[in-house]
Amino acid sequence: MRNALRVVIFASIVAIFLFLTKNYWEERLLGVLSVFISCSVVFIAFVISLENRKPAQTIAWLAVLGSFPLVGFLFYLLFGRNYWQQRRFKKKAEFDEETFLKFQEQTKWNITRLSIAEHQRPLLYLAYHIGKSPVSLASKTKVLTNGQETFSTIFDELKKAKHHIHLEYYIVRHDEVGQELKKVLMEKARQGVQIRFLYDAVGSWKLSKTYIQELRDAGVEMIPFSPVRLPFLNNKINFRNHRKIIVIDGTVGFVGGLNIGDEYLGKNKYFGFWRDTHLWIRGEAVRTLQLIFLQDWYYMTGEKLFTPEYLSPELVHYEGQGGVQLIAGGPDQKWEVIKHLYFAMITSAQRSIWIASPYFVPDEDILTALKVAALSGIDVRILAPKRPDKKLVFYASRSYFPELLEAGVKIYEYEKGFLHSKVMIVDGELASIGTANMDMRSFHLNFEINAFLYHTDSTNKLVADFMEDLNDANEIDYKVFQQRPLSIRVVESISRLLSPLL
């Protein structure tokens, strides 16, 4: 108590002294601060130029630093430091590649076994070389088209677990869905099932400490991914784990767009019906999903679990199901894996390119590829939400619409509720479904995971679902869209200018 009183007295004396001499300190401090910021801005501009970033990114950073030195300086410290990003994730990248290469030796595959057109084969080679993941021809998949179907299937499979359950999520809430998940996991833990739960520290920052502790007390290992202790002084806040993964006994897996929360069941009054897509997987491809989880788990805990009991379970092989390939992308990788695969899918198209994405902020490469495809007579369709989730991204997305519409791209706004599906379908034969949006954050900053499907029944289901979604959407008319108010255009332009900074 005496120490606390002394601290209060000392702080009061310092405050009074600073107040009485504020004119002196303001004059000196402002001068020093001004020189410091000016030198820092010049230094940062020099560093950015030497990093050989894309011209759009470099110009955007220089414009912000020149127009708003203080804000730009702080923004760069949070989001712009490529060097620290590369240094932080270098060891993870090296370890992940090592384990992927070791895993590949156990799962050799032959591209000739997959019935795929010659012009589509470069996509498989690209995915194999930069994604370090084989194509499984012995797996079964099922598309889950809404929250009700997804969560009921997930809970049914969780209740069947015998040995282990691995979960990895960006957002976990302690609402009704979260409480139901907690109940199931606690019951399985009491039965002796090993449960490991990796949740993103920023995406799940509202998650109750009581919720976490109750699961830990029940025997569930709850680990936050990349905690941020000083959010305003640490750019770890910008590199998040956006993956949604469940692996059960190494034989059943889930991946897709749904996090853990009531809004995914349409219980949020603002969003209403929540249109999303998830994927159930059984068989050989689950091994890759397991490996990706174990790599992330090792990165956060240092615990190596790359053992036969997790990576070599007894599997049922499903023949004639087409090809399934699980690909991880993230800021730890040398190549922009997800973006390159999206680009390769687009450029391989001969008939159609259908995209559903809640956040559509393409970089110059993807934007050009889509416009060229449409100008070449390919049926390019983009399905986007009409109701905004994140306004900055929403308006940035719409800034790209005029040039896409002018090139012949058909753009639809989903009106039934909120569209959160992350799907691309090419020629009705190739498809991608997962966690990655068609935006710069998913391409450059987030840890993501997608399932790439080659001539599977699930691809046909995605085609049917996309056509059904168009019935609940309104096609944008180019001439009508051009008549939107000037104020909206200004907001869109400003939002677009900020997008390269991501």
Secondary structure, 3 states (H helix, E strand, C coil): CHHHHHHHHHHHHHHHHHHHCHHHHHHHHHHHHHHHHHHHHHHHHHHHHHCCCCHHHHHHHHHHHHHCHHHHHHHHHHHCCHHHHHHHHHHHHHHHHHHHHHHHHHCCCCHHHCCCCHHHHHHHHHHHHHHCCCCECCEEEEEEEEHHHHHHHHHHHHHCCCCEEEEEECCECCCHHHHHHHHHHHHHHHCCCEEEEEEECCCCCCCCHHHHHHHHHCCCEEEEECCCCCCCCCHHHHCCECCCEEEECCCEEEEECCCECHHHHCCCCCCCEEEEEEEEEEECCHHHHHHHHHHHHHHHHCCCCCCHHHHCCCCCCCCCCCEEEEEEECCCCCCCHHHHHHHHHHHHCCCEEEEECCCEECCHHHHHHHHHHHHCCCEEEEEEECCCCCHHHHHHHHCCHHHHHHHCCEEEEECCEEECCCEEEECCCEEEEECCCEEHHHHHCCEEEEEEEECCHHHHHHHHHHHHHHHCEEECCHHHHCCCCHHHHHHHHHHHHHHHHC
